[in-house]
Amino acid sequence: MSITIESGSLKAVSKIKGLEKLADVAVERASFKSGKGLVATASKQILARPKGGQTYIRRDRLGRRRRHVASAEGESHANMTGTLRKSLGFKVSKRELTFGYGVDRGDAPIYARKINSTRPSLEIAINSEQRNIENHVRREIRKQLNK
């Protein structure tokens, strides 16, 4: 028994050999797009109103009295100063997407670590972006295979 490779088959064989590299590129691009979507969604949910927690009267920098409604347990964080929301970030390495508070800066703020368990902002963002993440991966793999 002998197998001969025709000229049309050579293209298919070369594509199969480069499949791992194509998959790496596709996953990396999909991770980057997914990371941007996760940050945008989490930020939007933090800014969303109304929150269901306790209402506080606090003073701003100029001494004026302001009302602040905190988030209830199970909701995403309520935005007070914006520091926590601005610390949201993501990092993409070869086949891994890391998403969270202070990821792109190196470490998370201390107050984010303390309240993460009762305020699942990141988990809510991931759950709401799950379909988009799957679509990004599928689309990027198709793009790479059709090259």
Sequence and secondary structure as in RCSB ss.txt:
>XXXX:A:sequence
MSITIESGSLKAVSKIKGLEKLADVAVERASFKSGKGLVATASKQILARPKGGQTYIRRDRLGRRRRHVASAEGE
SHANMTGTLRKSLGFKVSKRELTFGYGVDRGDAPIYARKINSTRPSLEIAINSEQRNIENHVRREIRKQLNK
>XXXX:A:secstr
      HHHHHHHHHHHTHHHHHHHHHHHHHHHHHHHHHHHHHHHHH S   S EEEEE TTS EEEEE   TTS
    SSSHHHHTEEEEEETTEEEEEETTTTSS  HHHHHHTTTS HHHHHHHHHHHHHHHHHHHHHHHHHT 
